């Protein structure tokens, strides 16, 4: 049988080249994604930082300008 190897009675088929290239490419994409997410969320995952740490300035325009000021109803 062409394209196979037999070892101790077990026949191992050989992969086509595109299967090998596609597998290595997808493996590389997976590791790039793992390292990217580790860079973004690694400290939280390891318990070194809380997910909400670093969000106390509220200066990036999310509609929190009312915090810290008196409400309009209390000025009457």
PDB file of N, CA, C, O and CB in Angstrom:
ATOM      1  N   UNK A   1       0.845  -1.177   0.000  1.00  0.00           N
ATOM      2  CA  UNK A   1       0.000   0.000   0.000  1.00  0.00           C
ATOM      3  C   UNK A   1       0.895   1.247   0.000  1.00  0.00           C
ATOM      4  O   UNK A   1       1.715   1.413   0.902  1.00  0.00           O
ATOM      5  CB  UNK A   1      -0.964  -0.006   1.228  1.00  0.00           C
ATOM      6  N   UNK A   2       0.748   2.106  -0.982  1.00  0.00           N
ATOM      7  CA  UNK A   2       1.588   3.297  -1.122  1.00  0.00           C
ATOM      8  C   UNK A   2       1.141   4.380  -0.154  1.00  0.00           C
ATOM      9  O   UNK A   2      -0.051   4.572   0.083  1.00  0.00           O
ATOM     10  CB  UNK A   2       1.547   3.824  -2.565  1.00  0.00           C
ATOM     11  N   UNK A   3       2.135   5.093   0.406  1.00  0.00           N
ATOM     12  CA  UNK A   3       1.818   6.208   1.282  1.00  0.00           C
ATOM     13  C   UNK A   3       1.523   5.806   2.711  1.00  0.00           C
ATOM     14  O   UNK A   3       0.927   6.579   3.461  1.00  0.00           O
ATOM     15  CB  UNK A   3       0.663   6.945   0.740  1.00  0.00           C
ATOM     16  N   UNK A   4       1.934   4.599   3.104  1.00  0.00           N
ATOM     17  CA  UNK A   4       1.713   4.165   4.481  1.00  0.00           C
ATOM     18  C   UNK A   4       2.986   3.537   5.017  1.00  0.00           C
ATOM     19  O   UNK A   4       3.873   3.154   4.255  1.00  0.00           O
ATOM     20  CB  UNK A   4       0.531   3.167   4.570  1.00  0.00           C
ATOM     21  N   UNK A   5       3.067   3.435   6.333  1.00  0.00           N
ATOM     22  CA  UNK A   5       4.169   2.766   7.017  1.00  0.00           C
ATOM     23  C   UNK A   5       3.561   1.780   7.993  1.00  0.00           C
ATOM     24  O   UNK A   5       2.613   2.108   8.704  1.00  0.00           O
ATOM     25  CB  UNK A   5       5.110   3.789   7.748  1.00  0.00           C
ATOM     26  N   UNK A   6       4.105   0.569   8.030  1.00  0.00           N
ATOM     27  CA  UNK A   6       3.613  -0.436   8.968  1.00  0.00           C
ATOM     28  C   UNK A   6       4.674  -0.677  10.028  1.00  0.00           C
ATOM     29  O   UNK A   6       5.844  -0.909   9.720  1.00  0.00           O
ATOM     30  CB  UNK A   6       3.249  -1.760   8.238  1.00  0.00           C
ATOM     31  N   UNK A   7       4.241  -0.616  11.289  1.00  0.00           N
ATOM     32  CA  UNK A   7       5.140  -0.833  12.424  1.00  0.00           C
ATOM     33  C   UNK A   7       4.427  -1.711  13.431  1.00  0.00           C
ATOM     34  O   UNK A   7       3.375  -1.331  13.946  1.00  0.00           O
ATOM     35  CB  UNK A   7       5.583   0.517  13.074  1.00  0.00           C
ATOM     36  N   UNK A   8       4.975  -2.869  13.719  1.00  0.00           N
ATOM     37  CA  UNK A   8       4.391  -3.840  14.656  1.00  0.00           C
ATOM     38  C   UNK A   8       2.929  -4.134  14.342  1.00  0.00           C
ATOM     39  O   UNK A   8       2.107  -4.240  15.252  1.00  0.00           O
ATOM     40  CB  UNK A   8       4.511  -3.328  16.086  1.00  0.00           C
ATOM     41  N   UNK A   9       2.612  -4.263  13.095  1.00  0.00           N
ATOM     42  CA  UNK A   9       1.258  -4.604  12.698  1.00  0.00           C
ATOM     43  C   UNK A   9       0.301  -3.431  12.615  1.00  0.00           C
ATOM     44  O   UNK A   9      -0.860  -3.613  12.247  1.00  0.00           O
ATOM     45  CB  UNK A   9       0.718  -5.588  13.634  1.00  0.00           C
ATOM     46  N   UNK A  10       0.758  -2.232  12.946  1.00  0.00           N
ATOM     47  CA  UNK A  10      -0.092  -1.041  12.871  1.00  0.00           C
ATOM     48  C   UNK A  10       0.293  -0.244  11.640  1.00  0.00           C
ATOM     49  O   UNK A  10       1.464   0.096  11.467  1.00  0.00           O
ATOM     50  CB  UNK A  10       0.036  -0.168  14.157  1.00  0.00           C
ATOM     51  N   UNK A  11      -0.664   0.059  10.788  1.00  0.00           N
ATOM     52  CA  UNK A  11      -0.411   0.800   9.561  1.00  0.00           C
ATOM     53  C   UNK A  11      -0.680   2.282   9.790  1.00  0.00           C
ATOM     54  O   UNK A  11      -1.792   2.679  10.139  1.00  0.00           O
ATOM     55  CB  UNK A  11      -1.278   0.262   8.407  1.00  0.00           C
ATOM     56  N   UNK A  12       0.356   3.093   9.586  1.00  0.00           N
ATOM     57  CA  UNK A  12       0.275   4.542   9.794  1.00  0.00           C
ATOM     58  C   UNK A  12       0.190   5.220   8.429  1.00  0.00           C
ATOM     59  O   UNK A  12       1.130   5.124   7.640  1.00  0.00           O
ATOM     60  CB  UNK A  12       1.509   5.074  10.609  1.00  0.00           C
ATOM     61  N   UNK A  13      -0.901   5.893   8.139  1.00  0.00           N
ATOM     62  CA  UNK A  13      -0.982   6.584   6.848  1.00  0.00           C
ATOM     63  C   UNK A  13      -0.162   7.873   6.875  1.00  0.00           C
ATOM     64  O   UNK A  13      -0.011   8.504   7.921  1.00  0.00           O
ATOM     65  CB  UNK A  13      -2.450   6.896   6.492  1.00  0.00           C
ATOM     66  N   UNK A  14       0.357   8.246   5.730  1.00  0.00           N
ATOM     67  CA  UNK A  14       1.101   9.501   5.615  1.00  0.00           C
ATOM     68  C   UNK A  14       0.129  10.626   5.292  1.00  0.00           C
ATOM     69  O   UNK A  14      -0.811  10.461   4.514  1.00  0.00           O
ATOM     70  CB  UNK A  14       2.209   9.401   4.527  1.00  0.00           C
ATOM     71  N   UNK A  15       0.383  11.772   5.909  1.00  0.00           N
ATOM     72  CA  UNK A  15      -0.465  12.936   5.666  1.00  0.00           C
ATOM     73  C   UNK A  15      -0.142  13.562   4.322  1.00  0.00           C
ATOM     74  O   UNK A  15       0.980  13.464   3.824  1.00  0.00           O
ATOM     75  CB  UNK A  15      -0.298  13.969   6.783  1.00  0.00           C
ATOM     76  N   UNK A  16      -1.144  14.204   3.746  1.00  0.00           N
ATOM     77  CA  UNK A  16      -0.896  15.011   2.556  1.00  0.00           C
ATOM     78  C   UNK A  16      -0.213  16.290   2.996  1.00  0.00           C
ATOM     79  O   UNK A  16      -0.354  16.714   4.144  1.00  0.00           O
ATOM     80  CB  UNK A  16      -2.218  15.315   1.778  1.00  0.00           C
ATOM     81  N   UNK A  17       0.511  16.894   2.106  1.00  0.00           N
ATOM     82  CA  UNK A  17       1.293  18.095   2.460  1.00  0.00           C
ATOM     83  C   UNK A  17       0.400  19.226   2.964  1.00  0.00           C
ATOM     84  O   UNK A  17       0.769  19.922   3.910  1.00  0.00           O
ATOM     85  CB  UNK A  17       2.101  18.579   1.249  1.00  0.00           C
ATOM     86  N   UNK A  18      -0.765  19.420   2.352  1.00  0.00           N
ATOM     87  CA  UNK A  18      -1.612  20.541   2.766  1.00  0.00           C
ATOM     88  C   UNK A  18      -2.170  20.321   4.167  1.00  0.00           C
ATOM     89  O   UNK A  18      -2.433  21.289   4.881  1.00  0.00           O
ATOM     90  CB  UNK A  18      -2.760  20.740   1.771  1.00  0.00           C
ATOM     91  N   UNK A  19      -2.356  19.052   4.578  1.00  0.00           N
ATOM     92  CA  UNK A  19      -2.796  18.787   5.953  1.00  0.00           C
ATOM     93  C   UNK A  19      -1.729  19.221   6.955  1.00  0.00           C
ATOM     94  O   UNK A  19      -2.034  19.826   7.982  1.00  0.00           O
ATOM     95  CB  UNK A  19      -3.121  17.290   6.139  1.00  0.00           C
ATOM     96  N   UNK A  20      -0.477  18.904   6.642  1.00  0.00           N
ATOM     97  CA  UNK A  20       0.620  19.277   7.527  1.00  0.00           C
ATOM     98  C   UNK A  20       0.773  20.795   7.605  1.00  0.00           C
ATOM     99  O   UNK A  20       0.926  21.346   8.695  1.00  0.00           O
ATOM    100  CB  UNK A  20       1.929  18.640   7.051  1.00  0.00           C
ATOM    101  N   UNK A  21       0.732  21.470   6.468  1.00  0.00           N
ATOM    102  CA  UNK A  21       0.891  22.929   6.433  1.00  0.00           C
ATOM    103  C   UNK A  21      -0.281  23.609   7.140  1.00  0.00           C
ATOM    104  O   UNK A  21      -0.084  24.548   7.911  1.00  0.00           O
ATOM    105  CB  UNK A  21       1.000  23.432   4.972  1.00  0.00           C
ATOM    106  N   UNK A  22      -1.494  23.138   6.879  1.00  0.00           N
ATOM    107  CA  UNK A  22      -2.666  23.733   7.533  1.00  0.00           C
ATOM    108  C   UNK A  22      -2.623  23.505   9.047  1.00  0.00           C
ATOM    109  O   UNK A  22      -2.973  24.397   9.820  1.00  0.00           O
ATOM    110  CB  UNK A  22      -3.968  23.142   6.944  1.00  0.00           C
ATOM    111  N   UNK A  23      -2.198  22.328   9.464  1.00  0.00           N
ATOM    112  CA  UNK A  23      -2.096  22.045  10.900  1.00  0.00           C
ATOM    113  C   UNK A  23      -1.078  22.923  11.588  1.00  0.00           C
ATOM    114  O   UNK A  23      -1.335  23.436  12.677  1.00  0.00           O
ATOM    115  CB  UNK A  23      -1.740  20.597  11.124  1.00  0.00           C
ATOM    116  N   UNK A  24       0.077  23.106  10.968  1.00  0.00           N
ATOM    117  CA  UNK A  24       1.109  23.975  11.555  1.00  0.00           C
ATOM    118  C   UNK A  24       0.653  25.431  11.569  1.00  0.00           C
ATOM    119  O   UNK A  24       0.922  26.160  12.523  1.00  0.00           O
ATOM    120  CB  UNK A  24       2.431  23.846  10.774  1.00  0.00           C
ATOM    121  N   UNK A  25      -0.036  25.853  10.510  1.00  0.00           N
ATOM    122  CA  UNK A  25      -0.546  27.231  10.461  1.00  0.00           C
ATOM    123  C   UNK A  25      -1.580  27.490  11.541  1.00  0.00           C
ATOM    124  O   UNK A  25      -1.531  28.518  12.216  1.00  0.00           O
ATOM    125  CB  UNK A  25      -1.151  27.525   9.096  1.00  0.00           C
ATOM    126  N   UNK A  26      -2.515  26.566  11.711  1.00  0.00           N
ATOM    127  CA  UNK A  26      -3.530  26.729  12.752  1.00  0.00           C
ATOM    128  C   UNK A  26      -2.921  26.639  14.149  1.00  0.00           C
ATOM    129  O   UNK A  26      -3.379  27.309  15.074  1.00  0.00           O
ATOM    130  CB  UNK A  26      -4.623  25.676  12.593  1.00  0.00           C
ATOM    131  N   UNK A  27      -1.898  25.817  14.299  1.00  0.00           N
ATOM    132  CA  UNK A  27      -1.203  25.744  15.586  1.00  0.00           C
ATOM    133  C   UNK A  27      -0.529  27.081  15.902  1.00  0.00           C
ATOM    134  O   UNK A  27      -0.571  27.546  17.041  1.00  0.00           O
ATOM    135  CB  UNK A  27      -0.156  24.603  15.577  1.00  0.00           C
ATOM    136  N   UNK A  28       0.088  27.696  14.896  1.00  0.00           N
ATOM    137  CA  UNK A  28       0.725  29.001  15.102  1.00  0.00           C
ATOM    138  C   UNK A  28      -0.309  30.058  15.472  1.00  0.00           C
ATOM    139  O   UNK A  28      -0.073  30.867  16.369  1.00  0.00           O
ATOM    140  CB  UNK A  28       1.491  29.431  13.841  1.00  0.00           C
ATOM    141  N   UNK A  29      -1.449  30.059  14.791  1.00  0.00           N
ATOM    142  CA  UNK A  29      -2.515  31.013  15.118  1.00  0.00           C
ATOM    143  C   UNK A  29      -2.983  30.804  16.556  1.00  0.00           C
ATOM    144  O   UNK A  29      -3.189  31.770  17.291  1.00  0.00           O
ATOM    145  CB  UNK A  29      -3.707  30.865  14.136  1.00  0.00           C
ATOM    146  N   UNK A  30      -3.150  29.542  16.959  1.00  0.00           N
ATOM    147  CA  UNK A  30      -3.581  29.252  18.325  1.00  0.00           C
ATOM    148  C   UNK A  30      -2.586  29.808  19.339  1.00  0.00           C
ATOM    149  O   UNK A  30      -2.996  30.447  20.308  1.00  0.00           O
ATOM    150  CB  UNK A  30      -3.751  27.739  18.524  1.00  0.00           C
ATOM    151  N   UNK A  31      -1.272  29.577  19.136  1.00  0.00           N
ATOM    152  CA  UNK A  31      -0.284  30.050  20.106  1.00  0.00           C
ATOM    153  C   UNK A  31      -0.185  31.569  20.109  1.00  0.00           C
ATOM    154  O   UNK A  31      -0.004  32.169  21.170  1.00  0.00           O
ATOM    155  CB  UNK A  31       1.081  29.444  19.808  1.00  0.00           C
ATOM    156  N   UNK A  32      -0.300  32.210  18.935  1.00  0.00           N
ATOM    157  CA  UNK A  32      -0.313  33.676  18.924  1.00  0.00           C
ATOM    158  C   UNK A  32      -1.499  34.198  19.730  1.00  0.00           C
ATOM    159  O   UNK A  32      -1.368  35.175  20.468  1.00  0.00           O
ATOM    160  CB  UNK A  32      -0.370  34.213  17.472  1.00  0.00           C
ATOM    161  N   UNK A  33      -2.657  33.550  19.591  1.00  0.00           N
ATOM    162  CA  UNK A  33      -3.840  33.961  20.345  1.00  0.00           C
ATOM    163  C   UNK A  33      -3.646  33.729  21.839  1.00  0.00           C
ATOM    164  O   UNK A  33      -4.007  34.589  22.642  1.00  0.00           O
ATOM    165  CB  UNK A  33      -5.077  33.206  19.852  1.00  0.00           C
ATOM    166  N   UNK A  34      -3.089  32.598  22.225  1.00  0.00           N
ATOM    167  CA  UNK A  34      -2.844  32.307  23.645  1.00  0.00           C
ATOM    168  C   UNK A  34      -1.901  33.350  24.237  1.00  0.00           C
ATOM    169  O   UNK A  34      -2.160  33.867  25.323  1.00  0.00           O
ATOM    170  CB  UNK A  34      -2.252  30.882  23.823  1.00  0.00           C
ATOM    171  N   UNK A  35      -0.808  33.665  23.536  1.00  0.00           N
ATOM    172  CA  UNK A  35       0.141  34.653  24.062  1.00  0.00           C
ATOM    173  C   UNK A  35      -0.452  36.053  24.092  1.00  0.00           C
ATOM    174  O   UNK A  35      -0.160  36.822  25.007  1.00  0.00           O
ATOM    175  CB  UNK A  35       1.414  34.656  23.230  1.00  0.00           C
ATOM    176  N   UNK A  36      -1.270  36.397  23.119  1.00  0.00           N
ATOM    177  CA  UNK A  36      -1.937  37.701  23.127  1.00  0.00           C
ATOM    178  C   UNK A  36      -2.872  37.818  24.330  1.00  0.00           C
ATOM    179  O   UNK A  36      -2.856  38.825  25.038  1.00  0.00           O
ATOM    180  CB  UNK A  36      -2.724  37.915  21.816  1.00  0.00           C
ATOM    181  N   UNK A  37      -3.693  36.778  24.561  1.00  0.00           N
ATOM    182  CA  UNK A  37      -4.610  36.827  25.698  1.00  0.00           C
ATOM    183  C   UNK A  37      -3.850  36.792  27.018  1.00  0.00           C
ATOM    184  O   UNK A  37      -4.282  37.409  27.991  1.00  0.00           O
ATOM    185  CB  UNK A  37      -5.603  35.665  25.632  1.00  0.00           C
ATOM    186  N   UNK A  38      -2.729  36.082  27.068  1.00  0.00           N
ATOM    187  CA  UNK A  38      -1.917  36.065  28.286  1.00  0.00           C
ATOM    188  C   UNK A  38      -1.360  37.461  28.561  1.00  0.00           C
ATOM    189  O   UNK A  38      -1.283  37.887  29.714  1.00  0.00           O
ATOM    190  CB  UNK A  38      -0.764  35.036  28.164  1.00  0.00           C
ATOM    191  N   UNK A  39      -0.975  38.166  27.510  1.00  0.00           N
ATOM    192  CA  UNK A  39      -0.483  39.535  27.687  1.00  0.00           C
ATOM    193  C   UNK A  39      -1.603  40.436  28.204  1.00  0.00           C
ATOM    194  O   UNK A  39      -1.367  41.281  29.067  1.00  0.00           O
ATOM    195  CB  UNK A  39       0.083  40.089  26.354  1.00  0.00           C
ATOM    196  N   UNK A  40      -2.817  40.263  27.687  1.00  0.00           N
ATOM    197  CA  UNK A  40      -3.939  41.104  28.075  1.00  0.00           C
ATOM    198  C   UNK A  40      -4.497  40.741  29.448  1.00  0.00           C
ATOM    199  O   UNK A  40      -4.782  41.633  30.246  1.00  0.00           O
ATOM    200  CB  UNK A  40      -5.030  41.006  27.042  1.00  0.00           C
ATOM    201  N   UNK A  41      -4.659  39.450  29.740  1.00  0.00           N
ATOM    202  CA  UNK A  41      -5.372  39.004  30.939  1.00  0.00           C
ATOM    203  C   UNK A  41      -4.549  38.122  31.867  1.00  0.00           C
ATOM    204  O   UNK A  41      -5.101  37.549  32.806  1.00  0.00           O
ATOM    205  CB  UNK A  41      -6.597  38.268  30.538  1.00  0.00           C
ATOM    206  N   UNK A  42      -3.256  37.998  31.635  1.00  0.00           N
ATOM    207  CA  UNK A  42      -2.436  37.080  32.421  1.00  0.00           C
ATOM    208  C   UNK A  42      -2.409  37.402  33.903  1.00  0.00           C
ATOM    209  O   UNK A  42      -2.501  36.495  34.731  1.00  0.00           O
ATOM    210  CB  UNK A  42      -1.045  37.079  31.898  1.00  0.00           C
ATOM    211  N   UNK A  43      -2.283  38.680  34.255  1.00  0.00           N
ATOM    212  CA  UNK A  43      -2.224  39.058  35.667  1.00  0.00           C
ATOM    213  C   UNK A  43      -3.531  38.732  36.386  1.00  0.00           C
ATOM    214  O   UNK A  43      -3.517  38.333  37.551  1.00  0.00           O
ATOM    215  CB  UNK A  43      -1.911  40.550  35.804  1.00  0.00           C
ATOM    216  N   UNK A  44      -4.646  38.898  35.703  1.00  0.00           N
ATOM    217  CA  UNK A  44      -5.949  38.571  36.283  1.00  0.00           C
ATOM    218  C   UNK A  44      -6.070  37.063  36.453  1.00  0.00           C
ATOM    219  O   UNK A  44      -6.538  36.594  37.491  1.00  0.00           O
ATOM    220  CB  UNK A  44      -7.101  39.113  35.398  1.00  0.00           C
ATOM    221  N   UNK A  45      -5.658  36.305  35.454  1.00  0.00           N
ATOM    222  CA  UNK A  45      -5.732  34.854  35.510  1.00  0.00           C
ATOM    223  C   UNK A  45      -4.882  34.290  36.638  1.00  0.00           C
ATOM    224  O   UNK A  45      -5.276  33.324  37.291  1.00  0.00           O
ATOM    225  CB  UNK A  45      -5.298  34.258  34.187  1.00  0.00           C
ATOM    226  N   UNK A  46      -3.721  34.886  36.872  1.00  0.00           N
ATOM    227  CA  UNK A  46      -2.830  34.416  37.930  1.00  0.00           C
ATOM    228  C   UNK A  46      -3.168  35.002  39.290  1.00  0.00           C
ATOM    229  O   UNK A  46      -2.517  34.668  40.280  1.00  0.00           O
ATOM    230  CB  UNK A  46      -1.407  34.746  37.584  1.00  0.00           C
ATOM    231  N   UNK A  47      -4.163  35.861  39.361  1.00  0.00           N
ATOM    232  CA  UNK A  47      -4.572  36.447  40.632  1.00  0.00           C
ATOM    233  C   UNK A  47      -3.701  37.599  41.088  1.00  0.00           C
ATOM    234  O   UNK A  47      -3.754  37.974  42.260  1.00  0.00           O
ATOM    235  CB  UNK A  47      -4.577  35.403  41.680  1.00  0.00           C
ATOM    236  N   UNK A  48      -2.905  38.171  40.209  1.00  0.00           N
ATOM    237  CA  UNK A  48      -2.035  39.289  40.571  1.00  0.00           C
ATOM    238  C   UNK A  48      -2.746  40.625  40.506  1.00  0.00           C
ATOM    239  O   UNK A  48      -2.264  41.615  41.056  1.00  0.00           O
ATOM    240  CB  UNK A  48      -0.833  39.319  39.673  1.00  0.00           C
ATOM    241  N   UNK A  49      -3.894  40.660  39.835  1.00  0.00           N
ATOM    242  CA  UNK A  49      -4.645  41.898  39.662  1.00  0.00           C
ATOM    243  C   UNK A  49      -6.118  41.537  39.549  1.00  0.00           C
ATOM    244  O   UNK A  49      -6.468  40.471  39.043  1.00  0.00           O
ATOM    245  CB  UNK A  49      -4.158  42.698  38.404  1.00  0.00           C
ATOM    246  N   UNK A  50      -6.972  42.426  40.021  1.00  0.00           N
ATOM    247  CA  UNK A  50      -8.413  42.226  39.846  1.00  0.00           C
ATOM    248  C   UNK A  50      -8.842  42.786  38.496  1.00  0.00           C
ATOM    249  O   UNK A  50      -8.225  43.731  38.004  1.00  0.00           O
ATOM    250  CB  UNK A  50      -9.213  42.901  40.997  1.00  0.00           C
ATOM    251  N   UNK A  51      -9.881  42.230  37.887  1.00  0.00           N
ATOM    252  CA  UNK A  51     -10.317  42.722  36.578  1.00  0.00           C
ATOM    253  C   UNK A  51     -10.743  44.189  36.611  1.00  0.00           C
ATOM    254  O   UNK A  51     -10.665  44.863  35.584  1.00  0.00           O
ATOM    255  CB  UNK A  51     -11.463  41.876  36.068  1.00  0.00           C
ATOM    256  N   UNK A  52     -11.183  44.694  37.737  1.00  0.00           N
ATOM    257  CA  UNK A  52     -11.680  46.062  37.822  1.00  0.00           C
ATOM    258  C   UNK A  52     -10.593  47.052  38.249  1.00  0.00           C
ATOM    259  O   UNK A  52     -10.864  48.250  38.331  1.00  0.00           O
ATOM    260  CB  UNK A  52     -12.842  46.127  38.792  1.00  0.00           C
ATOM    261  N   UNK A  53      -9.380  46.588  38.523  1.00  0.00           N
ATOM    262  CA  UNK A  53      -8.291  47.493  38.887  1.00  0.00           C
ATOM    263  C   UNK A  53      -7.902  48.359  37.702  1.00  0.00           C
ATOM    264  O   UNK A  53      -7.888  47.895  36.562  1.00  0.00           O
ATOM    265  CB  UNK A  53      -7.073  46.705  39.391  1.00  0.00           C
ATOM    266  N   UNK A  54      -7.585  49.623  37.975  1.00  0.00           N
ATOM    267  CA  UNK A  54      -7.129  50.520  36.936  1.00  0.00           C
ATOM    268  C   UNK A  54      -8.239  51.242  36.204  1.00  0.00           C
ATOM    269  O   UNK A  54      -7.980  51.885  35.186  1.00  0.00           O
ATOM    270  CB  UNK A  54      -6.322  49.773  35.969  1.00  0.00           C
ATOM    271  N   UNK A  55      -9.470  51.156  36.688  1.00  0.00           N
ATOM    272  CA  UNK A  55     -10.595  51.821  36.023  1.00  0.00           C
ATOM    273  C   UNK A  55     -11.222  52.880  36.925  1.00  0.00           C
ATOM    274  O   UNK A  55     -12.432  53.097  36.871  1.00  0.00           O
ATOM    275  CB  UNK A  55     -11.656  50.792  35.609  1.00  0.00           C
ATOM    276  N   UNK A  56     -10.415  53.539  37.750  1.00  0.00           N
ATOM    277  CA  UNK A  56     -10.992  54.479  38.694  1.00  0.00           C
ATOM    278  C   UNK A  56     -10.890  55.936  38.252  1.00  0.00           C
ATOM    279  O   UNK A  56     -11.344  56.814  38.986  1.00  0.00           O
ATOM    280  CB  UNK A  56     -10.332  54.318  40.016  1.00  0.00           C
ATOM    281  N   UNK A  57     -10.317  56.231  37.092  1.00  0.00           N
ATOM    282  CA  UNK A  57     -10.213  57.633  36.697  1.00  0.00           C
ATOM    283  C   UNK A  57     -11.446  58.116  35.947  1.00  0.00           C
ATOM    284  O   UNK A  57     -11.737  59.311  36.003  1.00  0.00           O
ATOM    285  CB  UNK A  57      -8.986  57.839  35.842  1.00  0.00           C
ATOM    286  N   UNK A  58     -12.179  57.273  35.256  1.00  0.00           N
ATOM    287  CA  UNK A  58     -13.422  57.599  34.550  1.00  0.00           C
ATOM    288  C   UNK A  58     -13.261  58.792  33.612  1.00  0.00           C
ATOM    289  O   UNK A  58     -14.219  59.529  33.377  1.00  0.00           O
ATOM    290  CB  UNK A  58     -14.529  57.884  35.551  1.00  0.00           C
ATOM    291  N   UNK A  59     -12.075  58.984  33.085  1.00  0.00           N
ATOM    292  CA  UNK A  59     -11.867  60.143  32.220  1.00  0.00           C
ATOM    293  C   UNK A  59     -11.902  59.789  30.741  1.00  0.00           C
ATOM    294  O   UNK A  59     -11.457  60.582  29.911  1.00  0.00           O
ATOM    295  CB  UNK A  59     -10.553  60.796  32.549  1.00  0.00           C
ATOM    296  N   UNK A  60     -12.412  58.638  30.401  1.00  0.00           N
ATOM    297  CA  UNK A  60     -12.398  58.220  29.001  1.00  0.00           C
ATOM    298  C   UNK A  60     -13.779  58.247  28.365  1.00  0.00           C
ATOM    299  O   UNK A  60     -14.036  57.501  27.421  1.00  0.00           O
ATOM    300  CB  UNK A  60     -11.821  56.837  28.885  1.00  0.00           C
ATOM    301  N   UNK A  61     -14.670  59.093  28.867  1.00  0.00           N
ATOM    302  CA  UNK A  61     -15.919  59.389  28.194  1.00  0.00           C
ATOM    303  C   UNK A  61     -16.952  58.287  28.177  1.00  0.00           C
ATOM    304  O   UNK A  61     -17.510  57.996  27.120  1.00  0.00           O
ATOM    305  CB  UNK A  61     -15.636  59.759  26.842  1.00  0.00           C
ATOM    306  N   UNK A  62     -17.224  57.673  29.292  1.00  0.00           N
ATOM    307  CA  UNK A  62     -18.251  56.635  29.349  1.00  0.00           C
ATOM    308  C   UNK A  62     -19.495  57.107  30.091  1.00  0.00           C
ATOM    309  O   UNK A  62     -20.274  56.288  30.579  1.00  0.00           O
ATOM    310  CB  UNK A  62     -17.697  55.388  30.016  1.00  0.00           C
ATOM    311  N   UNK A  63     -19.686  58.414  30.179  1.00  0.00           N
ATOM    312  CA  UNK A  63     -20.891  58.954  30.797  1.00  0.00           C
ATOM    313  C   UNK A  63     -20.876  58.943  32.310  1.00  0.00           C
ATOM    314  O   UNK A  63     -21.934  58.907  32.939  1.00  0.00           O
ATOM    315  CB  UNK A  63     -22.064  58.198  30.326  1.00  0.00           C
ATOM    316  N   UNK A  64     -19.700  58.973  32.903  1.00  0.00           N
ATOM    317  CA  UNK A  64     -19.601  58.971  34.364  1.00  0.00           C
ATOM    318  C   UNK A  64     -19.332  60.367  34.913  1.00  0.00           C
ATOM    319  O   UNK A  64     -18.864  60.502  36.043  1.00  0.00           O
ATOM    320  CB  UNK A  64     -18.501  58.017  34.816  1.00  0.00           C
ATOM    321  N   UNK A  65     -19.619  61.401  34.136  1.00  0.00           N
ATOM    322  CA  UNK A  65     -19.324  62.751  34.596  1.00  0.00           C
ATOM    323  C   UNK A  65     -20.227  63.193  35.748  1.00  0.00           C
ATOM    324  O   UNK A  65     -19.928  64.173  36.431  1.00  0.00           O
ATOM    325  CB  UNK A  65     -19.456  63.718  33.450  1.00  0.00           C
ATOM    326  N   UNK A  66     -21.333  62.471  35.965  1.00  0.00           N
ATOM    327  CA  UNK A  66     -22.221  62.829  37.067  1.00  0.00           C
ATOM    328  C   UNK A  66     -21.696  62.341  38.406  1.00  0.00           C
ATOM    329  O   UNK A  66     -22.161  62.805  39.447  1.00  0.00           O
ATOM    330  CB  UNK A  66     -23.602  62.265  36.827  1.00  0.00           C
ATOM    331  N   UNK A  67     -20.738  61.419  38.411  1.00  0.00           N
ATOM    332  CA  UNK A  67     -20.203  60.917  39.669  1.00  0.00           C
ATOM    333  C   UNK A  67     -19.352  61.992  40.319  1.00  0.00           C
ATOM    334  O   UNK A  67     -18.595  62.688  39.642  1.00  0.00           O
ATOM    335  CB  UNK A  67     -19.382  59.630  39.448  1.00  0.00           C
ATOM    336  N   UNK A  68     -19.476  62.126  41.630  1.00  0.00           N
ATOM    337  CA  UNK A  68     -18.703  63.107  42.347  1.00  0.00           C
ATOM    338  C   UNK A  68     -19.382  64.458  42.443  1.00  0.00           C
ATOM    339  O   UNK A  68     -18.962  65.284  43.253  1.00  0.00           O
ATOM    340  CB  UNK A  68     -17.387  63.260  41.707  1.00  0.00           C
ATOM    341  N   UNK A  69     -20.389  64.716  41.670  1.00  0.00           N
ATOM    342  CA  UNK A  69     -21.091  65.986  41.739  1.00  0.00           C
ATOM    343  C   UNK A  69     -22.452  65.738  42.423  1.00  0.00           C
ATOM    344  O   UNK A  69     -22.950  64.614  42.466  1.00  0.00           O
ATOM    345  CB  UNK A  69     -21.271  66.615  40.299  1.00  0.00           C
ATOM    346  N   UNK A  70     -23.021  66.808  42.947  1.00  0.00           N
ATOM    347  CA  UNK A  70     -24.319  66.653  43.610  1.00  0.00           C
ATOM    348  C   UNK A  70     -25.416  66.446  42.584  1.00  0.00           C
ATOM    349  O   UNK A  70     -25.337  66.949  41.463  1.00  0.00           O
ATOM    350  CB  UNK A  70     -24.636  67.877  44.484  1.00  0.00           C
ATOM    351  N   UNK A  71     -26.421  65.718  42.968  1.00  0.00           N
ATOM    352  CA  UNK A  71     -27.536  65.456  42.042  1.00  0.00           C
ATOM    353  C   UNK A  71     -28.415  66.701  41.947  1.00  0.00           C
ATOM    354  O   UNK A  71     -28.477  67.487  42.893  1.00  0.00           O
ATOM    355  CB  UNK A  71     -28.380  64.222  42.509  1.00  0.00           C
ATOM    356  N   UNK A  72     -29.095  66.887  40.816  1.00  0.00           N
ATOM    357  CA  UNK A  72     -29.947  68.073  40.636  1.00  0.00           C
ATOM    358  C   UNK A  72     -31.076  68.144  41.651  1.00  0.00           C
ATOM    359  O   UNK A  72     -31.513  69.246  41.981  1.00  0.00           O
ATOM    360  CB  UNK A  72     -30.531  68.085  39.240  1.00  0.00           C
ATOM    361  N   UNK A  73     -31.562  67.037  42.155  1.00  0.00           N
ATOM    362  CA  UNK A  73     -32.662  67.066  43.098  1.00  0.00           C
ATOM    363  C   UNK A  73     -32.227  67.540  44.472  1.00  0.00           C
ATOM    364  O   UNK A  73     -33.069  67.999  45.244  1.00  0.00           O
ATOM    365  CB  UNK A  73     -33.285  65.707  43.201  1.00  0.00           C
ATOM    366  N   UNK A  74     -30.930  67.446  44.816  1.00  0.00           N
ATOM    367  CA  UNK A  74     -30.487  67.858  46.140  1.00  0.00           C
ATOM    368  C   UNK A  74     -30.223  69.361  46.218  1.00  0.00           C
ATOM    369  O   UNK A  74     -29.972  69.873  47.309  1.00  0.00           O
ATOM    370  CB  UNK A  74     -29.237  67.096  46.524  1.00  0.00           C
ATOM    371  N   UNK A  75     -30.273  70.080  45.103  1.00  0.00           N
ATOM    372  CA  UNK A  75     -29.995  71.508  45.130  1.00  0.00           C
ATOM    373  C   UNK A  75     -31.253  72.338  45.408  1.00  0.00           C
ATOM    374  O   UNK A  75     -31.164  73.564  45.477  1.00  0.00           O
ATOM    375  CB  UNK A  75     -29.375  71.936  43.815  1.00  0.00           C
ATOM    376  N   UNK A  76     -32.415  71.709  45.567  1.00  0.00           N
ATOM    377  CA  UNK A  76     -33.648  72.460  45.818  1.00  0.00           C
ATOM    378  C   UNK A  76     -33.768  72.857  47.246  1.00  0.00           C
ATOM    379  O   UNK A  76     -34.747  73.496  47.630  1.00  0.00           O
ATOM    380  CB  UNK A  76     -34.852  71.664  45.420  1.00  0.00           C
TER     381      UNK A  76
END
